[in-house]
Amino acid sequence: MQVGEVAFLRVREAALVLGMSSSATYEMANTWLATGGRTGLPAVRMGRRILIPRAAIDRLAAVGTDDSDPDGLAS
């Protein structure tokens, strides 16, 4: 994460960054919350708001960029 970059994105903002529809992003975030983080898009609930950690989006963007990582999940 860069200096000045927000730590959390609203679901609609995350959808834009990921190139997904807002409804699909909400569905994946709600799946994460409902399954205790076993599947879906990493998300946290702050009151009524669902937020997506910027670090989770950065990890998704890095998938497959590090050949030394056997799982394809560069950190």
trRosetta pair geometry for C-beta under 8 A, 3 or more apart (Angstrom, degrees):
i j d omega theta_ij theta_ji phi_ij phi_ji
1 5 5.1 -149 -173 78 85 127
1 7 6.9 19 -147 -105 162 63
1 54 5.7 87 -106 104 115 126
1 55 6.3 -60 -47 -77 114 80
1 58 6.8 -118 -66 -37 70 155
2 5 4.4 91 61 -19 80 124
5 54 6.3 162 144 170 110 166
6 9 6.6 117 94 -74 121 64
6 54 6.3 147 94 -48 66 138
7 53 6.8 -34 160 -143 75 72
7 54 5.7 -133 -165 16 27 113
7 55 7.6 -6 -159 -19 72 94
8 44 7.3 -75 -120 47 134 113
8 46 7.9 82 139 -14 169 139
8 51 3.9 17 176 169 129 128
8 52 6.5 141 -161 66 72 38
8 53 5.9 -45 -102 -100 74 43
8 54 6.5 -122 -80 -22 20 84
9 13 4.1 -131 -174 93 105 117
9 14 4.4 137 99 -58 127 84
9 17 6.8 -55 -150 2 174 138
9 51 6.7 145 67 -163 34 76
9 52 4.9 -28 63 63 90 96
9 54 6.0 104 -23 -77 98 78
9 57 7.0 25 14 -23 137 145
10 13 4.7 91 55 7 78 105
10 14 7.0 -148 91 -5 38 88
10 49 7.2 -71 -119 -167 88 111
10 50 7.9 88 -155 81 58 64
10 51 6.6 -54 -96 -111 40 70
10 52 7.7 23 121 17 8 91
11 14 5.6 -56 -147 38 32 112
11 15 6.3 39 152 -26 65 103
11 22 6.5 90 126 -156 99 82
11 25 5.2 153 -178 120 91 114
11 26 5.3 62 171 -80 152 73
11 29 5.7 -98 -111 -3 115 158
11 43 7.7 15 -89 -122 97 129
11 50 5.4 33 -49 89 118 106
11 51 7.7 -119 -45 -105 68 26
11 52 6.3 110 -97 -24 53 111
12 15 5.5 -47 -149 29 33 117
12 16 6.8 36 152 -20 62 100
12 22 5.0 -5 -108 -114 75 118
12 25 7.6 152 -89 75 29 143
13 16 5.8 -52 -157 31 34 112
13 17 6.6 30 149 -15 65 106
13 52 7.9 -158 76 43 89 114
14 17 5.6 -55 -149 39 36 111
14 18 6.0 22 157 -9 70 113
14 25 5.7 157 94 -165 102 140
14 29 7.9 104 74 -65 150 127
14 41 7.5 130 144 163 143 143
14 52 4.0 38 -75 45 155 153
14 57 6.2 -145 -139 -77 93 130
15 18 6.0 -64 -140 47 26 102
15 20 4.9 -101 -147 77 75 82
15 21 6.3 -38 -164 130 128 16
15 22 4.6 -106 -18 -89 174 53
15 24 7.4 123 -126 64 109 83
15 25 3.9 -119 -82 -13 95 152
16 19 7.6 28 -179 -70 27 36
17 57 5.7 19 115 -164 139 146
18 25 6.6 141 52 -96 138 117
18 57 6.7 -116 -66 -132 95 104
18 60 7.2 -5 -113 108 105 150
20 24 4.9 -112 173 82 112 121
20 25 5.0 131 98 -56 124 95
20 28 8.0 -12 150 7 164 138
21 24 4.6 90 60 8 89 102
21 25 6.9 -158 91 -5 46 87
22 25 5.7 -60 -148 40 32 112
22 26 6.2 34 155 -20 68 105
23 26 5.7 -50 -145 36 32 112
23 27 6.3 35 153 -22 63 106
24 27 5.5 -52 -148 35 32 114
24 28 6.4 29 154 -16 65 105
25 28 5.8 -54 -146 38 31 108
25 29 6.2 30 155 -18 65 108
25 41 6.6 -29 -155 28 65 167
25 52 7.7 -58 180 -55 112 146
26 29 5.7 -58 -144 40 30 110
26 30 6.1 28 158 -17 66 108
26 50 7.2 112 -131 66 74 150
27 30 5.9 -56 -146 39 27 109
27 31 6.4 33 152 -24 62 105
28 31 5.5 -49 -148 31 33 116
28 32 6.7 39 151 -22 63 100
28 40 4.7 158 -177 -159 63 79
28 41 3.8 65 128 -6 113 107
29 32 5.6 -48 -155 29 34 115
29 33 6.6 30 150 -14 64 105
29 40 6.5 149 -91 162 11 119
29 41 4.9 -45 -72 74 61 107
29 43 3.7 81 -155 -54 93 157
29 50 5.2 107 142 160 140 138
29 52 6.4 -94 -101 -78 123 98
30 33 5.6 -54 -147 39 36 111
30 34 6.0 33 155 -18 69 110
30 40 7.3 -128 70 -150 39 151
30 43 7.7 -21 -50 58 30 156
30 50 7.4 -60 -68 -108 69 160
31 34 5.8 -58 -141 41 29 109
31 35 6.0 7 166 -2 66 115
31 39 5.8 -59 146 104 114 88
31 40 3.3 173 90 -85 99 129
31 41 7.5 83 56 18 99 68
32 35 6.5 -71 -140 46 20 94
32 37 5.9 29 -171 -102 82 46
32 39 7.0 -133 -91 95 56 40
32 40 3.4 -137 -51 92 71 122
32 41 5.5 -97 -32 66 133 43
32 42 5.7 174 -152 -102 155 24
32 43 4.9 128 74 24 135 95
33 40 7.6 -75 5 94 54 157
33 43 5.8 -57 -48 81 97 112
33 45 6.3 66 -121 -36 138 112
33 50 7.3 -92 -41 -124 142 116
34 40 7.8 99 41 -26 86 156
35 38 4.2 -98 147 43 116 98
35 39 5.1 10 73 38 165 82
35 40 6.3 150 32 0 121 118
37 40 7.9 -108 -128 54 30 99
37 42 7.0 31 -131 -113 92 77
40 43 7.4 -55 128 7 117 109
41 52 6.4 -27 145 -121 114 117
41 56 7.1 112 -178 141 73 138
42 52 6.8 104 91 -150 71 73
42 53 5.7 -40 119 32 120 108
42 56 3.8 -148 57 -114 129 153
43 50 5.3 3 179 -177 129 101
43 51 6.7 150 -159 76 75 38
43 52 5.4 -43 -102 -92 78 65
43 53 7.8 -162 -104 -4 29 77
44 50 7.5 159 81 -155 36 56
44 51 5.4 -22 63 64 85 92
44 53 6.9 68 -5 -46 109 93
45 48 7.9 -38 -170 -151 98 10
45 49 7.1 150 -158 82 57 46
45 50 5.7 -32 -100 -99 70 66
45 51 7.7 154 -102 18 20 77
46 49 5.0 -22 69 70 87 101
46 50 7.9 159 24 -97 71 18
46 51 5.7 20 4 -3 115 122
52 56 6.2 -109 177 63 84 126
52 57 6.5 73 138 -45 117 106
53 56 4.4 94 73 -5 95 103
53 57 7.5 -167 99 -3 56 80
54 57 5.6 -54 -157 36 42 111
54 58 6.3 44 146 -21 70 104
55 58 5.4 -51 -147 37 35 115
55 59 6.4 39 152 -21 66 101
56 59 5.7 -50 -149 34 33 112
56 60 6.5 35 151 -19 63 103
57 60 5.6 -51 -150 35 34 113
57 61 6.4 36 151 -20 65 105
58 61 5.6 -54 -149 35 32 113
58 62 6.4 27 153 -18 64 110
59 62 5.7 -62 -149 38 32 110
59 63 7.3 58 150 -49 62 83
59 73 6.8 16 180 -167 104 88
59 74 7.5 -172 -147 81 66 60
59 75 6.6 -8 -116 -118 102 56
60 63 6.0 -25 -163 -14 38 114
62 65 5.0 -89 -164 32 61 125
62 66 7.0 17 168 -12 101 104
62 73 7.8 71 97 -168 98 43
62 74 4.2 -108 148 73 116 108
62 75 7.5 152 97 -80 151 11
63 72 5.5 42 -167 147 80 94
63 73 6.1 -18 -110 -103 81 53
63 74 7.0 -170 -92 21 27 84
64 72 5.2 5 -73 -161 61 104
64 74 7.9 -91 32 -6 22 108
65 74 5.5 -70 63 10 88 151
66 69 4.4 59 97 0 111 112
66 72 8.0 154 61 -144 77 36
66 74 3.6 120 6 -91 127 122
69 72 6.1 149 105 -76 104 12
69 73 6.0 -133 157 57 137 46
69 74 5.1 -159 -6 -78 155 64
69 75 7.9 149 -106 -5 144 74
